[in-house]
Amino acid sequence: MIAHQKQRLLEFLRKNRSMKLDIRTKALFEKPEYDDGGNEIGSQELVYALPSTRFNISNEDELTQALEDSVKQILLQIQNLEASTSNLRFKKILSITIHYDRYDPTRAGRYYQNGLS
């Protein structure tokens, strides 16, 4: 799913020379419920928002790497949730939201400096 947006992100990067990228994910998990005899009697569905990482990107190679790293982070977060929460099972990804905008690191510096004057 993330790979399908790569062309749109590349076009944006080419127009703006640099960008910030943030990928947010919601995943559906299932937590089985058991009776006193250890038999599964049902389950509860839980939605988790997986933490995201912001990337500052200035070229196509960095974009490719950021997308690959995002996928790895999502998979690792799913594994960590399953390992840290008793009997939690991953079911599916509910949504992936890609936020991106122009990145201008000098603008923030000028704003801060002007705020002091």
C-alpha positions in Angstrom: 0.0 0.0 0.0 2.8 2.4 0.9 4.7 1.6 -2.3 1.7 2.6 -4.4 2.1 6.2 -3.2 5.7 6.4 -4.0 5.2 8.1 -7.4 3.0 10.8 -5.9 5.6 11.4 -3.2 8.4 11.5 -5.8 6.6 14.1 -7.8 6.1 16.2 -4.6 9.7 15.9 -3.7 10.9 17.0 -7.2 8.7 20.1 -7.0 9.8 21.1 -3.5 13.4 19.8 -3.2 12.8 18.6 0.3 9.9 17.2 2.4 8.8 15.9 5.7 7.1 12.5 5.8 5.0 10.9 8.6 3.2 7.6 8.1 0.5 6.7 10.7 -1.0 3.3 10.9 -4.0 1.7 12.7 -4.0 -2.0 13.2 -6.7 -4.5 14.4 -5.7 -7.1 16.9 -7.7 -9.9 18.5 -7.4 -10.9 22.2 -9.0 -14.3 22.9 -11.0 -14.9 26.0 -10.9 -18.2 27.8 -13.0 -20.0 30.3 -11.7 -21.5 33.6 -10.8 -24.7 31.7 -8.6 -22.9 29.2 -11.0 -23.2 26.3 -11.4 -20.2 24.0 -14.9 -18.9 24.4 -14.7 -15.7 22.4 -12.4 -12.8 21.6 -12.2 -9.1 21.8 -11.1 -6.9 18.9 -8.8 -4.0 19.8 -7.5 -1.2 17.6 -4.0 0.2 18.1 -2.5 3.3 16.6 1.1 2.4 15.9 3.6 5.1 16.6 5.1 6.8 13.6 8.4 8.4 12.8 8.9 11.6 11.0 11.5 11.6 8.2 13.1 14.7 6.7 13.8 13.9 3.0 15.9 15.7 0.5 16.4 13.2 -2.3 14.9 10.2 -4.0 17.2 7.7 -2.2 16.2 9.1 1.2 12.5 8.7 0.2 13.0 5.1 -0.8 14.9 4.4 2.4 12.2 6.2 4.5 9.4 4.1 2.9 11.3 0.9 3.5 12.1 1.9 7.1 8.4 2.7 7.7 7.3 -0.7 6.6 9.9 -2.4 8.8 8.9 -0.2 11.8 5.2 -1.1 11.3 6.0 -4.8 11.2 8.3 -4.5 14.2 5.6 -2.6 16.2 3.1 -5.4 15.4 5.5 -8.0 16.6 6.3 -6.1 19.8 2.6 -5.6 20.6 2.0 -9.3 20.1 5.0 -10.2 22.3 4.2 -7.7 25.1 0.5 -8.3 25.4 -0.7 -11.8 26.5 -2.5 -13.7 23.7 -2.8 -10.7 21.4 -3.0 -11.6 17.7 -2.6 -9.3 14.8 -5.6 -9.5 12.4 -5.1 -6.7 9.8 -4.0 -3.1 9.0 -7.1 -0.9 9.2 -5.5 2.3 7.8 -2.3 3.8 6.7 -2.2 7.6 6.5 0.7 9.3 4.8 1.3 12.9 5.8 3.8 15.0 3.9 4.6 18.6 3.4 7.4 20.9 2.3 10.4 20.8 4.6 12.3 24.1 5.1 14.7 23.8 8.1 15.9 27.4 7.6 12.4 28.9 8.0 12.0 27.6 11.6 15.4 29.1 12.5 14.5 32.5 11.1 11.2 32.4 12.9 12.8 31.6 16.2 15.5 34.3 15.7 12.9 36.9 14.8 10.9 36.0 17.9 13.8 37.0 20.1 14.3 40.4 18.5 
